[in-house]
Amino acid sequence: MTPEVRRRLDELWPGVQEAAFAHVAVIEAFTVSGAAATTTLRTTARSAAHKLNGSLGMFGRHDASTVAGAIERLLEVDATLTPETLQELQTLVARLDTMIASTASPHDDATVPRGSPPIVGR
């Protein structure tokens, strides 16, 4: 990646970060609803996770993109939502929120959290 492209992506990051927090809030609303969540809310949360998966990956946050992908898979319409699954979703959402918040610039290695356990897809 050229320095110019990297600089431009860094300039765009604050807006992307703000949108990412909005998507996380949508997913969090679904997890708080628990068993009372509607199919529409679930579909909306899955869409938000999908958008996060793609946009975070485009901005070089592959760690956060992987977490968003795990959330997306857990929210598939045909996946069963057990209490354990909802707890896992809440844990992943909290982790994702922390990862997004800790990034001042997606290309500043000092801001990327290290040591987080890998996410294993289902």
Phi and psi in radians as a Rosetta constraint file:
Dihedral C 1 N 2 CA 2 C 2 CIRCULARHARMONIC -1.297 0.35
Dihedral N 2 CA 2 C 2 N 3 CIRCULARHARMONIC 2.718 0.35
Dihedral C 2 N 3 CA 3 C 3 CIRCULARHARMONIC -1.028 0.35
Dihedral N 3 CA 3 C 3 N 4 CIRCULARHARMONIC -0.590 0.35
Dihedral C 3 N 4 CA 4 C 4 CIRCULARHARMONIC -1.153 0.35
Dihedral N 4 CA 4 C 4 N 5 CIRCULARHARMONIC -0.787 0.35
Dihedral C 4 N 5 CA 5 C 5 CIRCULARHARMONIC -1.116 0.35
Dihedral N 5 CA 5 C 5 N 6 CIRCULARHARMONIC -0.756 0.35
Dihedral C 5 N 6 CA 6 C 6 CIRCULARHARMONIC -1.067 0.35
Dihedral N 6 CA 6 C 6 N 7 CIRCULARHARMONIC -0.770 0.35
Dihedral C 6 N 7 CA 7 C 7 CIRCULARHARMONIC -1.064 0.35
Dihedral N 7 CA 7 C 7 N 8 CIRCULARHARMONIC -0.751 0.35
Dihedral C 7 N 8 CA 8 C 8 CIRCULARHARMONIC -1.145 0.35
Dihedral N 8 CA 8 C 8 N 9 CIRCULARHARMONIC -0.729 0.35
Dihedral C 8 N 9 CA 9 C 9 CIRCULARHARMONIC -1.112 0.35
Dihedral N 9 CA 9 C 9 N 10 CIRCULARHARMONIC -0.687 0.35
Dihedral C 9 N 10 CA 10 C 10 CIRCULARHARMONIC -1.099 0.35
Dihedral N 10 CA 10 C 10 N 11 CIRCULARHARMONIC -0.623 0.35
Dihedral C 10 N 11 CA 11 C 11 CIRCULARHARMONIC -1.175 0.35
Dihedral N 11 CA 11 C 11 N 12 CIRCULARHARMONIC -0.622 0.35
Dihedral C 11 N 12 CA 12 C 12 CIRCULARHARMONIC -1.373 0.35
Dihedral N 12 CA 12 C 12 N 13 CIRCULARHARMONIC -0.383 0.35
Dihedral C 12 N 13 CA 13 C 13 CIRCULARHARMONIC -0.932 0.35
Dihedral N 13 CA 13 C 13 N 14 CIRCULARHARMONIC -0.781 0.35
Dihedral C 13 N 14 CA 14 C 14 CIRCULARHARMONIC -0.967 0.35
Dihedral N 14 CA 14 C 14 N 15 CIRCULARHARMONIC -0.685 0.35
Dihedral C 14 N 15 CA 15 C 15 CIRCULARHARMONIC -1.202 0.35
Dihedral N 15 CA 15 C 15 N 16 CIRCULARHARMONIC -0.679 0.35
Dihedral C 15 N 16 CA 16 C 16 CIRCULARHARMONIC -1.164 0.35
Dihedral N 16 CA 16 C 16 N 17 CIRCULARHARMONIC -0.719 0.35
Dihedral C 16 N 17 CA 17 C 17 CIRCULARHARMONIC -1.077 0.35
Dihedral N 17 CA 17 C 17 N 18 CIRCULARHARMONIC -0.754 0.35
Dihedral C 17 N 18 CA 18 C 18 CIRCULARHARMONIC -1.069 0.35
Dihedral N 18 CA 18 C 18 N 19 CIRCULARHARMONIC -0.782 0.35
Dihedral C 18 N 19 CA 19 C 19 CIRCULARHARMONIC -1.119 0.35
Dihedral N 19 CA 19 C 19 N 20 CIRCULARHARMONIC -0.643 0.35
Dihedral C 19 N 20 CA 20 C 20 CIRCULARHARMONIC -1.092 0.35
Dihedral N 20 CA 20 C 20 N 21 CIRCULARHARMONIC -0.739 0.35
Dihedral C 20 N 21 CA 21 C 21 CIRCULARHARMONIC -1.079 0.35
Dihedral N 21 CA 21 C 21 N 22 CIRCULARHARMONIC -0.645 0.35
Dihedral C 21 N 22 CA 22 C 22 CIRCULARHARMONIC -1.136 0.35
Dihedral N 22 CA 22 C 22 N 23 CIRCULARHARMONIC -0.709 0.35
Dihedral C 22 N 23 CA 23 C 23 CIRCULARHARMONIC -1.152 0.35
Dihedral N 23 CA 23 C 23 N 24 CIRCULARHARMONIC -0.704 0.35
Dihedral C 23 N 24 CA 24 C 24 CIRCULARHARMONIC -1.072 0.35
Dihedral N 24 CA 24 C 24 N 25 CIRCULARHARMONIC -0.696 0.35
Dihedral C 24 N 25 CA 25 C 25 CIRCULARHARMONIC -1.084 0.35
Dihedral N 25 CA 25 C 25 N 26 CIRCULARHARMONIC -0.644 0.35
Dihedral C 25 N 26 CA 26 C 26 CIRCULARHARMONIC -1.118 0.35
Dihedral N 26 CA 26 C 26 N 27 CIRCULARHARMONIC -0.779 0.35
Dihedral C 26 N 27 CA 27 C 27 CIRCULARHARMONIC -1.155 0.35
Dihedral N 27 CA 27 C 27 N 28 CIRCULARHARMONIC -0.724 0.35
Dihedral C 27 N 28 CA 28 C 28 CIRCULARHARMONIC -1.085 0.35
Dihedral N 28 CA 28 C 28 N 29 CIRCULARHARMONIC -0.682 0.35
Dihedral C 28 N 29 CA 29 C 29 CIRCULARHARMONIC -1.048 0.35
Dihedral N 29 CA 29 C 29 N 30 CIRCULARHARMONIC -0.684 0.35
Dihedral C 29 N 30 CA 30 C 30 CIRCULARHARMONIC -1.120 0.35
Dihedral N 30 CA 30 C 30 N 31 CIRCULARHARMONIC -0.803 0.35
Dihedral C 30 N 31 CA 31 C 31 CIRCULARHARMONIC -1.144 0.35
Dihedral N 31 CA 31 C 31 N 32 CIRCULARHARMONIC -0.576 0.35
Dihedral C 31 N 32 CA 32 C 32 CIRCULARHARMONIC -1.210 0.35
Dihedral N 32 CA 32 C 32 N 33 CIRCULARHARMONIC -0.581 0.35
Dihedral C 32 N 33 CA 33 C 33 CIRCULARHARMONIC -1.148 0.35
Dihedral N 33 CA 33 C 33 N 34 CIRCULARHARMONIC -0.526 0.35
Dihedral C 33 N 34 CA 34 C 34 CIRCULARHARMONIC 1.017 0.35
Dihedral N 34 CA 34 C 34 N 35 CIRCULARHARMONIC -2.320 0.35
Dihedral C 34 N 35 CA 35 C 35 CIRCULARHARMONIC -1.144 0.35
Dihedral N 35 CA 35 C 35 N 36 CIRCULARHARMONIC -0.356 0.35
Dihedral C 35 N 36 CA 36 C 36 CIRCULARHARMONIC -1.442 0.35
Dihedral N 36 CA 36 C 36 N 37 CIRCULARHARMONIC -0.070 0.35
Dihedral C 36 N 37 CA 37 C 37 CIRCULARHARMONIC -1.138 0.35
Dihedral N 37 CA 37 C 37 N 38 CIRCULARHARMONIC 2.457 0.35
Dihedral C 37 N 38 CA 38 C 38 CIRCULARHARMONIC -1.504 0.35
Dihedral N 38 CA 38 C 38 N 39 CIRCULARHARMONIC 2.881 0.35
Dihedral C 38 N 39 CA 39 C 39 CIRCULARHARMONIC -1.084 0.35
Dihedral N 39 CA 39 C 39 N 40 CIRCULARHARMONIC -0.643 0.35
Dihedral C 39 N 40 CA 40 C 40 CIRCULARHARMONIC -1.106 0.35
Dihedral N 40 CA 40 C 40 N 41 CIRCULARHARMONIC -0.772 0.35
Dihedral C 40 N 41 CA 41 C 41 CIRCULARHARMONIC -1.115 0.35
Dihedral N 41 CA 41 C 41 N 42 CIRCULARHARMONIC -0.677 0.35
Dihedral C 41 N 42 CA 42 C 42 CIRCULARHARMONIC -1.127 0.35
Dihedral N 42 CA 42 C 42 N 43 CIRCULARHARMONIC -0.769 0.35
Dihedral C 42 N 43 CA 43 C 43 CIRCULARHARMONIC -1.107 0.35
Dihedral N 43 CA 43 C 43 N 44 CIRCULARHARMONIC -0.711 0.35
Dihedral C 43 N 44 CA 44 C 44 CIRCULARHARMONIC -1.140 0.35
Dihedral N 44 CA 44 C 44 N 45 CIRCULARHARMONIC -0.727 0.35
Dihedral C 44 N 45 CA 45 C 45 CIRCULARHARMONIC -1.143 0.35
Dihedral N 45 CA 45 C 45 N 46 CIRCULARHARMONIC -0.714 0.35
Dihedral C 45 N 46 CA 46 C 46 CIRCULARHARMONIC -1.129 0.35
Dihedral N 46 CA 46 C 46 N 47 CIRCULARHARMONIC -0.702 0.35
Dihedral C 46 N 47 CA 47 C 47 CIRCULARHARMONIC -1.084 0.35
Dihedral N 47 CA 47 C 47 N 48 CIRCULARHARMONIC -0.727 0.35
Dihedral C 47 N 48 CA 48 C 48 CIRCULARHARMONIC -1.104 0.35
Dihedral N 48 CA 48 C 48 N 49 CIRCULARHARMONIC -0.722 0.35
Dihedral C 48 N 49 CA 49 C 49 CIRCULARHARMONIC -1.129 0.35
Dihedral N 49 CA 49 C 49 N 50 CIRCULARHARMONIC -0.684 0.35
Dihedral C 49 N 50 CA 50 C 50 CIRCULARHARMONIC -1.086 0.35
Dihedral N 50 CA 50 C 50 N 51 CIRCULARHARMONIC -0.782 0.35
Dihedral C 50 N 51 CA 51 C 51 CIRCULARHARMONIC -1.106 0.35
Dihedral N 51 CA 51 C 51 N 52 CIRCULARHARMONIC -0.713 0.35
Dihedral C 51 N 52 CA 52 C 52 CIRCULARHARMONIC -1.110 0.35
Dihedral N 52 CA 52 C 52 N 53 CIRCULARHARMONIC -0.755 0.35
Dihedral C 52 N 53 CA 53 C 53 CIRCULARHARMONIC -0.961 0.35
Dihedral N 53 CA 53 C 53 N 54 CIRCULARHARMONIC -0.840 0.35
Dihedral C 53 N 54 CA 54 C 54 CIRCULARHARMONIC -1.257 0.35
Dihedral N 54 CA 54 C 54 N 55 CIRCULARHARMONIC -0.850 0.35
Dihedral C 54 N 55 CA 55 C 55 CIRCULARHARMONIC -1.205 0.35
Dihedral N 55 CA 55 C 55 N 56 CIRCULARHARMONIC -0.685 0.35
Dihedral C 55 N 56 CA 56 C 56 CIRCULARHARMONIC -1.163 0.35
Dihedral N 56 CA 56 C 56 N 57 CIRCULARHARMONIC -0.638 0.35
Dihedral C 56 N 57 CA 57 C 57 CIRCULARHARMONIC -1.131 0.35
Dihedral N 57 CA 57 C 57 N 58 CIRCULARHARMONIC -0.718 0.35
Dihedral C 57 N 58 CA 58 C 58 CIRCULARHARMONIC -1.093 0.35
Dihedral N 58 CA 58 C 58 N 59 CIRCULARHARMONIC -0.519 0.35
Dihedral C 58 N 59 CA 59 C 59 CIRCULARHARMONIC -1.646 0.35
Dihedral N 59 CA 59 C 59 N 60 CIRCULARHARMONIC 0.264 0.35
Dihedral C 59 N 60 CA 60 C 60 CIRCULARHARMONIC 1.432 0.35
Dihedral N 60 CA 60 C 60 N 61 CIRCULARHARMONIC 0.103 0.35
Dihedral C 60 N 61 CA 61 C 61 CIRCULARHARMONIC -1.647 0.35
Dihedral N 61 CA 61 C 61 N 62 CIRCULARHARMONIC 1.183 0.35
Dihedral C 61 N 62 CA 62 C 62 CIRCULARHARMONIC -1.158 0.35
Dihedral N 62 CA 62 C 62 N 63 CIRCULARHARMONIC -0.513 0.35
Dihedral C 62 N 63 CA 63 C 63 CIRCULARHARMONIC -1.118 0.35
Dihedral N 63 CA 63 C 63 N 64 CIRCULARHARMONIC -0.843 0.35
Dihedral C 63 N 64 CA 64 C 64 CIRCULARHARMONIC -1.204 0.35
Dihedral N 64 CA 64 C 64 N 65 CIRCULARHARMONIC -0.614 0.35
Dihedral C 64 N 65 CA 65 C 65 CIRCULARHARMONIC -1.088 0.35
Dihedral N 65 CA 65 C 65 N 66 CIRCULARHARMONIC -0.686 0.35
Dihedral C 65 N 66 CA 66 C 66 CIRCULARHARMONIC -1.113 0.35
Dihedral N 66 CA 66 C 66 N 67 CIRCULARHARMONIC -0.715 0.35
Dihedral C 66 N 67 CA 67 C 67 CIRCULARHARMONIC -1.121 0.35
Dihedral N 67 CA 67 C 67 N 68 CIRCULARHARMONIC -0.779 0.35
Dihedral C 67 N 68 CA 68 C 68 CIRCULARHARMONIC -1.064 0.35
Dihedral N 68 CA 68 C 68 N 69 CIRCULARHARMONIC -0.677 0.35
Dihedral C 68 N 69 CA 69 C 69 CIRCULARHARMONIC -1.114 0.35
Dihedral N 69 CA 69 C 69 N 70 CIRCULARHARMONIC -0.674 0.35
Dihedral C 69 N 70 CA 70 C 70 CIRCULARHARMONIC -1.124 0.35
Dihedral N 70 CA 70 C 70 N 71 CIRCULARHARMONIC -0.713 0.35
Dihedral C 70 N 71 CA 71 C 71 CIRCULARHARMONIC -1.100 0.35
Dihedral N 71 CA 71 C 71 N 72 CIRCULARHARMONIC -0.788 0.35
Dihedral C 71 N 72 CA 72 C 72 CIRCULARHARMONIC -0.996 0.35
Dihedral N 72 CA 72 C 72 N 73 CIRCULARHARMONIC -0.790 0.35
Dihedral C 72 N 73 CA 73 C 73 CIRCULARHARMONIC -1.128 0.35
Dihedral N 73 CA 73 C 73 N 74 CIRCULARHARMONIC -0.657 0.35
Dihedral C 73 N 74 CA 74 C 74 CIRCULARHARMONIC -1.173 0.35
Dihedral N 74 CA 74 C 74 N 75 CIRCULARHARMONIC -0.422 0.35
Dihedral C 74 N 75 CA 75 C 75 CIRCULARHARMONIC -1.637 0.35
Dihedral N 75 CA 75 C 75 N 76 CIRCULARHARMONIC 0.109 0.35
Dihedral C 75 N 76 CA 76 C 76 CIRCULARHARMONIC -0.973 0.35
Dihedral N 76 CA 76 C 76 N 77 CIRCULARHARMONIC 2.492 0.35
Dihedral C 76 N 77 CA 77 C 77 CIRCULARHARMONIC -1.010 0.35
Dihedral N 77 CA 77 C 77 N 78 CIRCULARHARMONIC -0.631 0.35
Dihedral C 77 N 78 CA 78 C 78 CIRCULARHARMONIC -1.553 0.35
Dihedral N 78 CA 78 C 78 N 79 CIRCULARHARMONIC -0.003 0.35
Dihedral C 78 N 79 CA 79 C 79 CIRCULARHARMONIC -1.385 0.35
Dihedral N 79 CA 79 C 79 N 80 CIRCULARHARMONIC 2.409 0.35
Dihedral C 79 N 80 CA 80 C 80 CIRCULARHARMONIC -1.368 0.35
Dihedral N 80 CA 80 C 80 N 81 CIRCULARHARMONIC 2.323 0.35
Dihedral C 80 N 81 CA 81 C 81 CIRCULARHARMONIC -1.752 0.35
Dihedral N 81 CA 81 C 81 N 82 CIRCULARHARMONIC 1.668 0.35
Dihedral C 81 N 82 CA 82 C 82 CIRCULARHARMONIC -1.553 0.35
Dihedral N 82 CA 82 C 82 N 83 CIRCULARHARMONIC 2.925 0.35
Dihedral C 82 N 83 CA 83 C 83 CIRCULARHARMONIC -0.999 0.35
Dihedral N 83 CA 83 C 83 N 84 CIRCULARHARMONIC -0.614 0.35
Dihedral C 83 N 84 CA 84 C 84 CIRCULARHARMONIC -1.161 0.35
Dihedral N 84 CA 84 C 84 N 85 CIRCULARHARMONIC -0.695 0.35
Dihedral C 84 N 85 CA 85 C 85 CIRCULARHARMONIC -1.137 0.35
Dihedral N 85 CA 85 C 85 N 86 CIRCULARHARMONIC -0.741 0.35
Dihedral C 85 N 86 CA 86 C 86 CIRCULARHARMONIC -1.091 0.35
Dihedral N 86 CA 86 C 86 N 87 CIRCULARHARMONIC -0.676 0.35
Dihedral C 86 N 87 CA 87 C 87 CIRCULARHARMONIC -1.139 0.35
Dihedral N 87 CA 87 C 87 N 88 CIRCULARHARMONIC -0.723 0.35
Dihedral C 87 N 88 CA 88 C 88 CIRCULARHARMONIC -1.092 0.35
Dihedral N 88 CA 88 C 88 N 89 CIRCULARHARMONIC -0.732 0.35
Dihedral C 88 N 89 CA 89 C 89 CIRCULARHARMONIC -1.045 0.35
Dihedral N 89 CA 89 C 89 N 90 CIRCULARHARMONIC -0.786 0.35
Dihedral C 89 N 90 CA 90 C 90 CIRCULARHARMONIC -1.082 0.35
Dihedral N 90 CA 90 C 90 N 91 CIRCULARHARMONIC -0.701 0.35
Dihedral C 90 N 91 CA 91 C 91 CIRCULARHARMONIC -1.122 0.35
Dihedral N 91 CA 91 C 91 N 92 CIRCULARHARMONIC -0.790 0.35
Dihedral C 91 N 92 CA 92 C 92 CIRCULARHARMONIC -1.147 0.35
Dihedral N 92 CA 92 C 92 N 93 CIRCULARHARMONIC -0.691 0.35
Dihedral C 92 N 93 CA 93 C 93 CIRCULARHARMONIC -1.116 0.35
Dihedral N 93 CA 93 C 93 N 94 CIRCULARHARMONIC -0.746 0.35
Dihedral C 93 N 94 CA 94 C 94 CIRCULARHARMONIC -1.100 0.35
Dihedral N 94 CA 94 C 94 N 95 CIRCULARHARMONIC -0.727 0.35
Dihedral C 94 N 95 CA 95 C 95 CIRCULARHARMONIC -1.111 0.35
Dihedral N 95 CA 95 C 95 N 96 CIRCULARHARMONIC -0.775 0.35
Dihedral C 95 N 96 CA 96 C 96 CIRCULARHARMONIC -1.097 0.35
Dihedral N 96 CA 96 C 96 N 97 CIRCULARHARMONIC -0.761 0.35
Dihedral C 96 N 97 CA 97 C 97 CIRCULARHARMONIC -1.031 0.35
Dihedral N 97 CA 97 C 97 N 98 CIRCULARHARMONIC -0.764 0.35
Dihedral C 97 N 98 CA 98 C 98 CIRCULARHARMONIC -1.107 0.35
Dihedral N 98 CA 98 C 98 N 99 CIRCULARHARMONIC -0.742 0.35
Dihedral C 98 N 99 CA 99 C 99 CIRCULARHARMONIC -1.100 0.35
Dihedral N 99 CA 99 C 99 N 100 CIRCULARHARMONIC -0.739 0.35
Dihedral C 99 N 100 CA 100 C 100 CIRCULARHARMONIC -1.180 0.35
Dihedral N 100 CA 100 C 100 N 101 CIRCULARHARMONIC -0.750 0.35
Dihedral C 100 N 101 CA 101 C 101 CIRCULARHARMONIC -1.144 0.35
Dihedral N 101 CA 101 C 101 N 102 CIRCULARHARMONIC -0.521 0.35
Dihedral C 101 N 102 CA 102 C 102 CIRCULARHARMONIC -1.434 0.35
Dihedral N 102 CA 102 C 102 N 103 CIRCULARHARMONIC 0.033 0.35
Dihedral C 102 N 103 CA 103 C 103 CIRCULARHARMONIC -1.874 0.35
Dihedral N 103 CA 103 C 103 N 104 CIRCULARHARMONIC 1.835 0.35
Dihedral C 103 N 104 CA 104 C 104 CIRCULARHARMONIC -1.322 0.35
Dihedral N 104 CA 104 C 104 N 105 CIRCULARHARMONIC -0.630 0.35
Dihedral C 104 N 105 CA 105 C 105 CIRCULARHARMONIC -2.529 0.35
Dihedral N 105 CA 105 C 105 N 106 CIRCULARHARMONIC 2.336 0.35
Dihedral C 105 N 106 CA 106 C 106 CIRCULARHARMONIC -1.166 0.35
Dihedral N 106 CA 106 C 106 N 107 CIRCULARHARMONIC -0.182 0.35
Dihedral C 106 N 107 CA 107 C 107 CIRCULARHARMONIC -1.958 0.35
Dihedral N 107 CA 107 C 107 N 108 CIRCULARHARMONIC 0.143 0.35
Dihedral C 107 N 108 CA 108 C 108 CIRCULARHARMONIC -1.656 0.35
Dihedral N 108 CA 108 C 108 N 109 CIRCULARHARMONIC 1.789 0.35
Dihedral C 108 N 109 CA 109 C 109 CIRCULARHARMONIC -0.991 0.35
Dihedral N 109 CA 109 C 109 N 110 CIRCULARHARMONIC -0.457 0.35
Dihedral C 109 N 110 CA 110 C 110 CIRCULARHARMONIC -1.217 0.35
Dihedral N 110 CA 110 C 110 N 111 CIRCULARHARMONIC -0.339 0.35
Dihedral C 110 N 111 CA 111 C 111 CIRCULARHARMONIC -1.691 0.35
Dihedral N 111 CA 111 C 111 N 112 CIRCULARHARMONIC -0.109 0.35
Dihedral C 111 N 112 CA 112 C 112 CIRCULARHARMONIC -1.474 0.35
Dihedral N 112 CA 112 C 112 N 113 CIRCULARHARMONIC 2.090 0.35
Dihedral C 112 N 113 CA 113 C 113 CIRCULARHARMONIC -1.079 0.35
Dihedral N 113 CA 113 C 113 N 114 CIRCULARHARMONIC 2.374 0.35
Dihedral C 113 N 114 CA 114 C 114 CIRCULARHARMONIC -1.947 0.35
Dihedral N 114 CA 114 C 114 N 115 CIRCULARHARMONIC 2.745 0.35
Dihedral C 114 N 115 CA 115 C 115 CIRCULARHARMONIC 1.478 0.35
Dihedral N 115 CA 115 C 115 N 116 CIRCULARHARMONIC 0.061 0.35
Dihedral C 115 N 116 CA 116 C 116 CIRCULARHARMONIC -1.219 0.35
Dihedral N 116 CA 116 C 116 N 117 CIRCULARHARMONIC 2.436 0.35
Dihedral C 116 N 117 CA 117 C 117 CIRCULARHARMONIC -1.133 0.35
Dihedral N 117 CA 117 C 117 N 118 CIRCULARHARMONIC 2.577 0.35
Dihedral C 117 N 118 CA 118 C 118 CIRCULARHARMONIC -1.153 0.35
Dihedral N 118 CA 118 C 118 N 119 CIRCULARHARMONIC 2.655 0.35
Dihedral C 118 N 119 CA 119 C 119 CIRCULARHARMONIC -1.651 0.35
Dihedral N 119 CA 119 C 119 N 120 CIRCULARHARMONIC 2.219 0.35
Dihedral C 119 N 120 CA 120 C 120 CIRCULARHARMONIC -1.776 0.35
Dihedral N 120 CA 120 C 120 N 121 CIRCULARHARMONIC 2.108 0.35
Dihedral C 120 N 121 CA 121 C 121 CIRCULARHARMONIC -1.212 0.35
Dihedral N 121 CA 121 C 121 N 122 CIRCULARHARMONIC 2.758 0.35
